[in-house]
Amino acid sequence: MNRLRIAISQRHDPIAGRDENRDALDNRLGQLLWSLGFMPIPLVSGIDSPDAYLSDLKPDGFLLSGGNNLGEAPVRDALEEAALLYATEHHLPVLGICRGMQMINYFQGGQLSSVSEHTAVRHRVTGPFFASPTGREVNSFHNFGITPAGLGRDLEALAWTQDGVIEALKHQQHPWLGIMWHPERDRPVSNDDQTMIKEHFQGSQ
């Protein structure tokens, strides 16, 4: 089976008491991509030439994962910005999950706002992202969010919560999609999310 190669960004953390900075990834994300027929490839942050790194890697798409607030892990921020530049140049699909969606918005000149009651809860989101007008209940694990006033250029909101926080978006020119919930944290992963991920990465090839 010739699997599409999906490069996944990882959270980046200094380890107290050790001379280490670690990249880490919830292995459920890699397991999910593999189960859907893709080749998951975790990205290493801190490489001094991320453009050359990505060019040699030749991914077929990117998944920008959750974890870390924007600005608290500069080497991760730099790698994800390089990934978005590479995706722009090669017209590659990008899926941003939680922080990953926020990075897409930041890259497009958008801003974040502090939000409340969006951490470790489930809530209903509605909008044209969903087939049903009643939307869907999803998980939520974020303290910062995107409001309509903070939406980046060339981005279109696809779903939002009752308090107006944007929960899904897409780029109007590039095959980039962002969602604020974590499909990999649901057991089982919803059929809707599995279909969305497969169609997003396969449909852009």
Secondary structure, 3 states (H helix, E strand, C coil): CCCCEEEECCEEEEECCCCEEEEECCHHHHHHHHHCCCEEEECCCCCCCHHHHHHHHCCCEEEECCCCCCCCCHHHHHHHHHHHHHHHHHCCCEEEECHHHHHHHHHCCCCCEECCCCEEEEEEEECCCCCCCCCEEEEEECCEEECHHHCCCCEEEEEECCCCCEEEEEECCCCEEEECCCHHHCCCCCHHHHHHHHHHHHHCC
